[in-house]
């Protein structure tokens, strides 16, 4: 809950100061939930945990990919 609260504050602040959206920040936040649900699925073997773990994995992958893409596109070195 604290992680989500801080991410929201950082996210809103970055948008208001003109920094755009930091998808990497959200990928980190959701990766915690992703890991939790994968561990719960491995321990409990419930399909519910598997479905949620897969959804979080897809979200983390998309957000991470978009964040890396934006870093590459905006890079002055490349």
C-alpha positions as CSV (number, residue, x, y, z in Angstrom):
1,X,0.0,0.0,0.0
2,X,2.8,2.4,0.9
3,X,4.6,1.6,-2.4
4,X,1.4,2.2,-4.4
5,X,0.8,5.5,-2.5
6,X,4.4,6.8,-3.1
7,X,4.3,5.7,-6.8
8,X,1.0,7.7,-7.2
9,X,2.5,10.8,-5.7
10,X,5.6,10.5,-7.9
11,X,3.5,9.8,-10.9
12,X,1.2,12.8,-10.4
13,X,4.1,15.1,-9.6
14,X,6.0,14.1,-12.7
15,X,3.0,14.7,-14.9
16,X,2.4,18.2,-13.4
17,X,6.0,19.3,-13.8
18,X,5.9,18.2,-17.5
19,X,8.1,15.1,-17.2
20,X,5.6,12.8,-18.9
21,X,4.6,9.4,-17.6
22,X,7.2,7.2,-16.0
23,X,6.1,3.6,-17.0
24,X,9.2,2.2,-15.3
25,X,8.0,3.3,-11.9
26,X,4.7,1.4,-12.4
27,X,6.5,-1.6,-13.7
28,X,8.4,-1.8,-10.5
29,X,5.2,-1.3,-8.4
30,X,3.3,-4.0,-10.3
31,X,6.3,-6.4,-10.2
32,X,5.9,-6.7,-6.5
33,X,2.3,-7.9,-6.9
34,X,3.4,-10.1,-9.9
35,X,6.0,-11.9,-7.7
36,X,3.6,-12.3,-4.9
37,X,0.9,-14.0,-7.1
38,X,3.5,-16.3,-8.7
39,X,4.7,-17.4,-5.3
40,X,1.1,-17.9,-4.1
41,X,0.3,-20.0,-7.3
42,X,3.4,-22.1,-6.8
43,X,2.6,-22.8,-3.2
44,X,-1.3,-23.2,-3.5
45,X,-1.8,-24.3,-7.1
46,X,-5.0,-22.2,-7.4
47,X,-6.0,-21.1,-10.9
48,X,-7.1,-17.7,-9.6
49,X,-3.5,-16.9,-8.5
50,X,-2.2,-18.1,-11.9
51,X,-4.6,-15.8,-13.8
52,X,-3.7,-12.8,-11.8
53,X,0.0,-13.6,-12.0
54,X,-0.2,-13.8,-15.8
55,X,-2.1,-10.5,-16.0
56,X,0.5,-8.8,-13.8
57,X,3.3,-10.3,-15.8
58,X,1.8,-9.0,-19.0
59,X,1.4,-5.5,-17.5
60,X,4.9,-5.4,-16.1
61,X,6.3,-6.6,-19.5
62,X,4.3,-3.9,-21.5
63,X,5.2,-1.1,-19.1
64,X,8.9,-2.2,-18.9
65,X,9.1,-2.4,-22.7
66,X,7.5,0.9,-23.2
67,X,9.8,2.5,-20.6
68,X,12.9,1.1,-22.3
69,X,11.6,2.1,-25.7
70,X,11.1,5.7,-24.5
71,X,14.6,5.7,-23.0
72,X,16.1,4.6,-26.4
73,X,14.1,7.0,-28.4
74,X,15.0,10.0,-26.3
75,X,18.7,9.0,-25.9
76,X,21.2,11.5,-27.2
77,X,23.9,8.8,-27.3
78,X,22.1,6.4,-29.6
